[in-house]
Amino acid sequence: MSSSRSNKAKVLSASVDVYSVAHGLERRQGWSVYPFVKRSMDIILSFIGIIVLCPVFLLVILLIKLEDPKGSALFYQIRIGKHERPFRMIKFRSMVSDAEARLSALLVENEIEGAMFKMRDDPRITRVGRFLRRTSIDELPQLFNVLRGHMSLVGPRPPLPREVHDYTMRDKLRLTVTPGCTGLWQISGRNHLSFDQMVELDLEYISRRSFRTDMIIMLKTFRVLLGSKDAY
């Protein structure tokens, strides 16, 4: 019994330490140029990305509609952002129209431990959607979320409300910063990693985020973007 309490105390202590680091950085960066420049770069780069990728957006929308004329080409989903504030995240639809309704029957097939659902051969994914996911093209519309300030180019991935419901105090520390389109998780193994490993990577990013870290992550993201075997 005492051993159990000791383990819980260690976990709580670790959580408090990371929480202090995260908020310590927030306070220090409030007096630095990092938050201002990070947001400025998010606006500039996401705007440029949207303009440059317009032909790709139109082609993807056409392919999705050709496979499923009745369904919408875009998919909106409520995600949880910084300080647990919900927002609507936008993606290209890569699943059948009733994917959410069919999820409960597939939860037993979850291939990732923890508060997250991933399934390599998810039967809800369309043929076009499988290509979009493998290349991460389905996530390009999130540039609009970045432009609006809901997301950043770099940061922890925004979780679903049902996932946050199962979060521990320590897991919620990843919600102390603005979520991102890419991060350490995406360049470190993505779906091959467990939920706990993802949390560890997010907390590592939070504790040492900087211009240099953000640039390295973005450059490595471009390298693994096309043909990634970790995306599904």
Secondary structure, DSSP 8 states (H G I E B T S, - for coil): -HHHHHHHHHHHHHHHHHHHHHHHHHHHHTTSSHHHHHHHHHHHHHHHHHHHTHHHHHHHHHHHHHH-TTS-SEEEEEEE-GGG-EEEEEEE--B-TTHHHHSGGGGGG--S-SS----TT-TTB-HHHHHHHHHTGGGTTHHHHHHHTS-EEES-----HHHHHT--TTGGGGGSS--EEE-HHHHTTGGGS-HHHHHHHHHHHHHH--HHHHHHHHHHHHHHHTT-TT--
